[in-house]
Amino acid sequence: MKILIIDPQFITRTGLIHLITAQPGSIAIYEATTMAIARDYLESGETFDLIFTELDLPDCDHRYIANTLKQSAPESHIALFTWREASGDVQPALFQGAQSYLCKNSSAEEVKLAIHGLLQNKPYLPDVRAIGSNAPSEAERKLSPRQREIMQLLAQGLSNKEIASILGITEGTIRVHLSAIFKAIKVSNRTEATLWYLLRQG
């Protein structure tokens, strides 16, 4: 298994590496202190089974970290390992493609349990009450980065033509994506999809 840890704090990275390497199996670990370094790894052709990331990085707004990683590494399991606990911070990151969330304030036993599961490719989320009642479903997390971009633009009241122009794709492609989005989040039209999105953004 190949793992990338993105965190500016040396102590955090060291502690996480210690916990990971205590587990059985062949594991290769890479470290990045910034998003720029992480992207250098990802754009060089390296592929990672698991990516741990803090939401507070010196060179990337926390609102875009999950989406940035999902676009660069769509096949990787993204786990948020962060001090942030507010649902308004964590929920959007999960919606954007992160699959697991572990707060750094968690107990030692909880962290060990989470890591054990993550190394077996099992998503880890604490009790939903810890991050708000609107934690996304598995189907919602399966929306592609492109579909999440479309949802964001749709919620701004833009037409298919306007969205297509912004993203540089055809209106037909937008319609195909919208159909898939509606099915995934179980709505039947643009108005319901927009309402669903706005509610989940708090």
C-alpha positions in Angstrom: 0.0 0.0 0.0 1.2 3.5 -0.8 0.2 6.4 1.5 0.6 10.2 1.2 0.4 12.3 4.3 -0.2 16.0 3.8 0.3 18.0 7.0 2.5 21.0 7.8 3.3 19.7 11.3 6.3 17.4 11.7 5.1 15.9 15.0 1.7 15.0 13.5 3.3 13.3 10.5 5.7 11.4 12.7 2.9 10.2 15.0 0.7 9.1 12.2 3.6 7.3 10.5 4.3 5.5 13.8 0.7 4.3 14.1 0.6 3.3 10.4 3.8 1.3 10.4 2.8 -0.5 13.6 0.2 -2.3 11.4 1.2 -5.4 9.5 1.8 -5.3 5.7 4.0 -3.6 3.2 3.5 0.1 3.4 5.3 3.0 1.6 4.7 6.4 3.1 5.3 9.8 1.4 5.2 13.1 3.2 4.1 16.6 2.0 4.0 19.8 4.1 2.0 21.8 1.5 -0.5 21.2 -1.3 2.1 22.2 -3.8 4.4 19.4 -2.7 1.5 17.0 -2.7 0.5 18.0 -6.3 4.1 17.5 -7.4 3.9 13.9 -6.2 0.5 13.4 -7.9 1.4 15.0 -11.1 4.6 13.1 -11.4 2.7 9.9 -12.0 2.8 8.6 -8.4 -0.5 6.9 -7.4 -1.6 6.5 -3.8 -4.1 4.1 -2.2 -4.7 6.4 0.7 -4.2 10.1 1.3 -4.3 11.7 4.8 -4.7 15.4 4.7 -5.1 18.3 7.2 -7.6 20.9 6.1 -5.4 23.7 7.3 -2.5 24.0 4.8 -0.3 27.1 4.3 -0.9 27.3 0.5 -4.5 26.1 0.0 -7.9 27.3 1.3 -9.5 24.6 3.4 -12.7 24.8 1.3 -10.9 23.5 -1.8 -8.5 20.9 -0.5 -10.7 17.8 -0.9 -11.9 18.8 -4.4 -8.3 19.6 -5.4 -7.1 16.2 -4.3 -10.0 14.3 -5.8 -9.3 15.9 -9.2 -5.6 15.1 -9.0 -6.1 11.6 -7.5 -9.6 10.4 -8.3 -8.8 6.7 -7.4 -7.3 7.5 -4.0 -9.1 7.2 -0.7 -9.0 10.6 0.9 -9.1 10.8 4.7 -9.4 14.1 6.5 -7.1 14.1 9.6 -7.7 17.5 10.9 -8.3 19.7 14.0 -11.4 21.1 12.4 -14.6 19.8 13.9 -17.3 22.2 12.6 -19.8 20.6 10.3 -19.5 23.6 8.0 -15.9 22.7 7.4 -16.1 18.9 7.3 -19.3 18.3 5.5 -18.4 20.2 2.3 -15.0 18.3 2.2 -16.9 15.0 2.4 -19.3 16.2 -0.3 -16.3 17.1 -2.5 -15.0 13.6 -2.4 -13.2 12.9 0.9 -14.3 9.5 2.1 -13.2 9.4 5.8 -12.9 11.9 8.6 -10.9 11.6 11.8 -10.5 14.6 14.2 -7.1 15.0 15.8 -8.9 15.5 19.1 -10.0 11.8 19.0 -8.9 9.4 21.6 -5.8 7.2 21.0 -8.0 4.1 20.7 -10.3 5.8 18.2 -7.3 6.8 16.0 -5.9 3.3 16.1 -9.2 1.8 15.2 -9.7 4.2 12.3 -6.2 3.6 10.9 -6.7 -0.2 11.2 -9.8 0.1 9.1 -8.4 2.6 6.6 -5.5 0.3 5.8 -8.1 -2.3 4.8 -9.7 0.3 2.6 -12.7 0.7 4.9 -14.1 4.3 5.1 -14.1 5.8 8.6 -16.6 8.4 9.8 -17.4 9.1 13.5 -20.9 9.3 14.8 -22.6 11.7 12.4 -23.6 13.8 15.4 -19.9 14.8 15.6 -20.1 16.4 12.2 -23.7 17.3 11.9 -26.8 15.4 10.8 -26.3 16.2 7.1 -23.3 13.9 6.5 -23.4 12.8 2.9 -24.5 9.4 1.8 -22.3 7.0 0.0 -24.1 7.8 -3.3 -23.5 11.5 -2.8 -19.8 11.0 -2.2 -19.6 9.1 -5.5 -20.4 12.3 -7.6 -17.4 13.0 -9.7 -15.4 16.2 -9.3 -17.0 17.5 -12.5 -20.5 16.8 -11.2 -19.7 18.6 -8.0 -18.5 21.6 -10.1 -21.8 21.5 -12.0 -23.8 21.4 -8.8 -22.0 24.5 -7.5 -22.7 26.4 -10.7 -26.3 25.1 -10.8 -26.9 26.4 -7.3 -25.8 29.9 -8.5 -28.8 29.9 -10.9 -26.8 29.4 -14.1 -28.3 27.9 -17.2 -27.0 24.8 -18.9 -25.5 27.0 -21.6 -23.7 29.2 -19.1 -22.4 26.2 -17.1 -21.2 24.6 -20.4 -19.4 27.8 -21.3 -17.7 28.1 -18.0 -16.5 24.5 -17.9 -15.6 24.3 -21.6 -17.9 21.4 -22.4 -21.1 21.0 -24.4 -24.7 21.5 -23.2 -25.4 17.9 -24.1 -22.6 16.8 -21.7 -24.1 19.0 -19.0 -27.5 17.3 -19.5 -25.9 13.9 -19.1 -24.2 14.9 -15.9 -27.4 16.5 -14.5 -29.3 13.3 -15.1 -26.7 11.3 -13.3 -26.6 13.8 -10.4 -30.4 13.8 -10.0 -30.4 10.0 -9.8 -27.5 10.0 -7.3 -29.0 12.5 -4.9 -32.6 11.3 -5.5 -34.2 14.5 -6.9 -36.2 15.0 -10.0 -35.4 18.5 -11.2 -33.1 21.5 -11.0 -35.0 23.3 -8.3 -34.9 20.3 -6.0 -31.2 19.8 -6.7 -30.4 23.4 -6.0 -32.4 23.3 -2.7 -30.7 20.0 -1.7 -27.3 21.6 -2.4 -28.0 24.8 -0.5 -29.3 22.9 2.5 -26.2 20.8 2.7 -24.0 23.9 2.6 -25.7 25.1 5.7 
